[in-house]
Amino acid sequence: MDIKNTLARIFPTAVASDGITLPSQAEPCPAVADVASRSDSRVSLLAEVDFKWLMAGQGWWIDPTRFHCDPSYAAGLIRFALASQLLALRASAVSIQTQGGE
């Protein structure tokens, strides 16, 4: 049995009459920029969730809509977090600041 017939048997959609082609069922790889963008948004979301839970642990409930729309509200929460004795909360506030969450 030749290679073309063997491949046709293993990968029926991969072999055309004029030679080997890509499988028709293969999904295209996402663009690098798309993957990076999704990764950045996931990192930002996780940082915000961490920040909100750490703040809740200190008795501060965060309104996410206001946090994103009201710069003075966000700045006040960040200032509180940066002054906290809790190292994790301070680190989370720095992360939010770095990502432009304030």
N, C-alpha and C positions, 0 to 999 in steps of 0.2 A: 504494500500500500504506500502511495507517495504522500508527501507532507501535506499537499493541498487537501487530499481526501481525509487525512487524519484530522487536520484543523477543522474541516467542514463538519466532521462528526462531533468534535469537542465543542466548537463554537459555531453553531449553524448560521448565526447572523454575521459572523466575522469574515466569511469568505464569499467573494463575488466571482462571477465567471472570469473576470479579467485579473483576478489576484486577491490579495488580502486587503480588507478595508476595516475601518473601525466598526465595532458593534453598533447597531442602530439603537440599542437600548442604553448605551453609555450616556451618562449625564455629563454635561460640560463642567469643567472645574470652575469654581467661582473666581472672579478676578481678585488679585491680591489686595487691591484697594477695598473691595467689598468685605473681604475677610477681616482686614485690619479695622475697618469701620465698625463692623459688628463686634469685634473683640473690644475695641475702645468703649463702645456703648455698654457692653456687659460689665466691663471693669468699672465704669462710672456708676452704673446701677448698683453694683455690689458695694462700692464705696459709700454711696448714699444710704443704702440699707443698713450697713454697719454703723454709720454715723447716727441714723435715726434710732437704732436699738440702743446704742451706747448712751445717747441723750435721754432716751426713755428710762434707762436704768438710773439716771441722775434725777429723774422726776420732770424732765422737760419733754413735752409732746410736741412734735413738729408737724405743721401743716405743710405737706409737700407742695401744693399749688402755690401757697404764699411764699414758701422757701424759694421757689423758682421765679416768682414774679415780683417780689418785694425785696429789693436789695438791702434796705435797712434792717428788715426782719432777719434775713439770712446773715448779715454782718453781725448782728447782735448774738445770734446763736453760735456763730463761729468764734466770736470773742469769748463767750462763756466757755465753750469747749476748750479753747486754747489756754484758758486760765484754770482749767480743771486739774485736780491732783491725780486724776486717772490717766495714766500714760497712754492707754489705748484710745481714749477719747481725744487726747491732744494729737496723737498721730493721725487719727481719722479726720480731724479738723484740718490738719495740714494737707492731707490727701484731697479733701474736698476743695480747699483753696487752690491747690496746684492744678486741679482739673477744671478750674473756673466755675465751680459750683456756687461760689458766693456772688 
